[in-house]
Structures are given as C-alpha cells and as structure tokens.
C-alpha cells in the first residue's frame, strides 16, 4: 500500500529533521555553543578552532555552523573566540552555579595518593588526553548520543566535588547508578582509541566518534573491546563495575567535544 503524497513528503521532512538534529545549546562552562559562521555550505568546509583545538562544523539550513564544546574552566564575562579563515568570531557565556557534592572515600590512596600513585595518574592522563585531542574525519558528524546504561543518575555533570571534605576538580561526566555487571553499550558508532585500568577511573574505554567527539566509560568490571575496534551504536563494550575511585557500582559516562568535557545530556534527545 502506497502512502499518500503529502504523507511521503512529511515523512521525508521529519527524517531530514531528525537526521540533522543538533545537540542542545547551552552557552555555559561545560556546555555547547552552536554558532552560525556566516558562510554558505556551498563553500568548502572551514577549519574552525576554539581554545587551540579544532571544532566540529555542520551544515545547518545551508550554512556552515560550529558546534563547540566549552570548558568547565571557561571564564564567564570573557569573550570566547572561534577562529577560521583568518577571522575571529566571538560569543559570550552565561554563568551557571553547579551544586556541591560531598563524598566519603574509604580508600585513603584515592584522596591522598603517594608519589608513585601520582606519577601513575600523570602517565595515564597523557594517554587519555591524547585520545580526547583526536580530530578524525568521518562521513557525517554524529550529533546525538544514546544512553549507554540503564539506571538513575547518581551524580550530575559539573558538580563541585569534595572527597572527605577536600576539594577536587568538578565532576566531568554523568554517573549512572546501573546495577553491578549490567551491560554498557556504545552511545554511537566509532573506533576504540583507549582502553586501560586507570588509577582514578578504573577499567575504562574511550571511543572516538569523529569530528572531535569522544565518549568515555569508566569504573567497568569487564571490558569487551580493544583499541582499534570499530564499534556500532548500541554494541556492548563491557559491564558496569566499581573499579577505581568509587563509592559503589556505577558507570561514569563522559563526553568530550574539541577536547572539552561537556554535559553528556546535551547530546541526548529528550
């Protein structure tokens, strides 16, 4: 049975809209800025940088548009600069007051690590940051992500964290309180760029999705992939666990865009 012509047109329009759905814009530290570059998409794709890192550029309604991740450390009140084609385009940030979270950690080494543990953490940080800095070309930028595990959110993105009353860096991901050894699935297709048992993050997988977008999965009890594997959306990559610095089993899910950790929920269609 053939659909009436108007229904076919409507279906195609809805498909096109969903295929081009953008992340939710939030011009705050830890958010995403979606900025029209003032160039028609009939021109070559411009190479845009923000804070020294290349930025995702997409075709939005016939115009090249930057989708830039904003650092949690970005200064509100300071003009943020996108650079391309010898030009500088600026945008402003709104302030956001992230709440505090205070946690009690039983293992002292995760609050006051010794010099050997600090050296290990520094080595591991280099490996993870190298994965975040990748900018690989792919056919189409990925603009939406699927939730990688089922469960309530136990720690929101951006929380000002205190471990045993000692201040630490803001929470750079979303914690999902999924049951121990429940499946973790890839939030989008991509390639595995880092796998390791890291001091703070425990068993971890990082997947590159192209155009400066990566996702991180931490504290796993089991890893089912290796570096170089091509991963499909929804493919199981491991199991939830309690490795590294944790208070119980959960998945820490991180999203990095142009080497800036951003709120994962901005990529999830509500």
N, C-alpha and C positions, 0 to 999 in steps of 0.2 A: 504493500500500500504506500503510495507516494504522499509526502506531506504537501499541503497547500503551499503555494509560492511564498506567501507572507511569513509562514512558519519557518520555511527553509532560510529565508533572509534573516529572520530574528535569531534562529539557532546559530547561523554563521556569525552574526554580530556578537552574540553572547560568548561564543567560543573565542572570537578575536579579543574581546574584552578580558576574559579570564586568562587567556594566554599572555596578555600584556599587563596583568595586574601587578602593581608595584608594591614594594614594602610600605608600611605605614610611616609617613614622615613625622619626625619628632626632632626639632632643632634644639636639642639639649645635650649636655655632656652624656655620652653613652647612647646617643640617638642616631638618627639618619637624616641627612639633608638631601632633598630632591630638587635640583637646580636646573632650570632651563638655561642652556648655554647660548641661546640666540643664534644657533646655526641650523639650517635645514638638514634633514637626514639624507638629502640628495648629495651633500658634500661628503668627503671622506671622514671617517670617524676620528674625532680629535683625541689626542693623548692628553688626558687631564691628570694633574697631580694635586694632592692635598696633603700638607704637612710632610712633603717629600715622597709620598707613596702614590702610585698610580691608582686611579679611581675608575669604578665601573661606569660605563656610558651606555645608555639605551636609547632606542627610538621611541619617543612618546609623541603621538599625534603629529608625526612628520618633523619633529625637532629633536636634535641631539640633547639628551638630558643626563646630567651627572647624578649618580646615586652614591653618596659619600658617607662613610661611617665616621662618627665624631668621637674623639677620645673622651673617656670619663674624666681625664685631667684637663680638658679644654677650658680655657678661661672665658667665662661669661663677661660680655662687655668688650671683648677684643674681637675685631673683625676677623672672620675666618676666610682664608684665601684659597680659591681654586685657580690653578694656573694652566693655561693652554694656548697654543698658537701665538705665543708672545703677549698674551693678555692676562690680566688678573681680574677675576670676578669675586666679589666679597658677599658674605652673608653673615647675619648675626645669630647669636644663640639666646634662648630663653633659659632662665635659671630653673633648676629642679632640685628640691630638697629630698634626697633619698633618706629613708629611715635607717635607724641603727639596728644592729643585731649583735647580741652578746652570747657567745657560746663557751661552754666548758669543755676543754680538751684534756682527756686523761693522760695521754702520752706526752710527756714534757718536751720530747725532741721536736714535736711539731709546733711548739710555741717558742722554745729557746734552743734551736739547733746548734750543735757544736761546729767547730771549724770544718771538719770533714764533711758534715752534712750540708753546710752552706756551700762548700766547693762543689758537691754533687749537684745541688739545686742550680747553681750557676751554669754548670755544664749542660744540664737538662734544659734550662731556659733558652740557651743558644739554639739547641735543636728544635724546640717548639717555635721559637720566634722565626727561625728560618722557614718553617712551614707556613707561618702566617704571612710572610713577606712575598710569597709567590704571587705572580700575576700571569696566569696561563690563559691563552686564547681558547675559546670554545665556540661552537656554532651559535648558540644563543645564551645570553646571560640568564642565570637562574635567579628569579625574583621572589619566589615563595618557597617556604620550607614546611615540611610535615613534622609533627611532634615525634620524637624518637622513642618515647616510652610512655606508658600509661600510669598515671598517678597524680595525686595533688601536688601543688607547688609548695615546697617546704622553705625555700629561700629565694626571694625575688632577685632580679638583676639590680646591681647598683647599691646594695645595702652597705652602709658603713659598718665594717665588721670589727668586733673586739673578741679576741681569744684569751680567755682567762683574764679579762679586763685590760688586755694590752691591744692597742690599736693596730690594725693591719690594713692592707690595701682593700679598696671596695670590692664587693663581690662582682666578678666579671662574667658571670653566667647565670643560668637558671637551674635551680635544684629541683628535681622531680623525685618525689618520695615513692618510687616504684618498689615493689617487693623484691627482696633478695633473690638473685638468679632469674629474674624475669627478663624477657628479651629486650635488647636495644637495637633499633633499626635506623638505617641511614635516613637523614632528613631530606636528602636529594641525591641524585646521581653524582658521581665524582670519582676521584682517584685517591687512594690512601697515601698520604705523604709522611706520616709519622706514627710509630707505634712504640710504646715503651712503658716500663714500670717506673714512674717518676716519683720523687720523694714526696712532694705535697699532693700531686694529682693521682697517685696510684696508677693502676693499669689504664692506659689512655690511648685513644685513637684520634687522629686528625685527618679529615677528608677535605681535599681541595675540590671546589665546585666550579672553578674558573672565574676570571674577571675580578680577582681579589677577594672572593668569598670562600671562607673555610668554616667548617664546623668541628667542634671538639667534644669528645665524650670521655668522661673521667670517672675514676673510682670503680672500674669494672672488675667483676670477679673472674671473667673469662673473655678473652679476645679471640675472635673467629676470622680475622683478616690479617694481611701482612702488607708491608709497604709495597706500593706499585699496583695493588689490586684495583681493578675497575669495579665500582660499586653502583648498584641500581637503587633507585628510590625504594625505600621500604625493605631493603635487604637486611637480614640480621647480621650485625657486626660483632656482637658479644652479649654478655649478660650483666645485669646490674650487680653491684657489689659494695664493699666497704673498705677498699684499699686506699692507702694514703691518709691524708688528714681528714678524718670524718668523725661524726658522732653516731653514725648508723648507716645502713644501706641506703643508697640513693644514686641517681645519675646527675652529675653536674654536666649540663649541656651549654657549651659556649659557641658564640658566633663571632667571627672576625671578618670585618669588611675594610679593605685597604689598610690592613694591619692595625685596626682599631677594634677593640672588643665592644660590641653593641648589644642592645637588648634583643634576645632571640625572638621574643614575641612580636616584634615589629615585622618579622618575616612570615609570621603565621597568620593565615587568613581567618579572621574571627567569624 
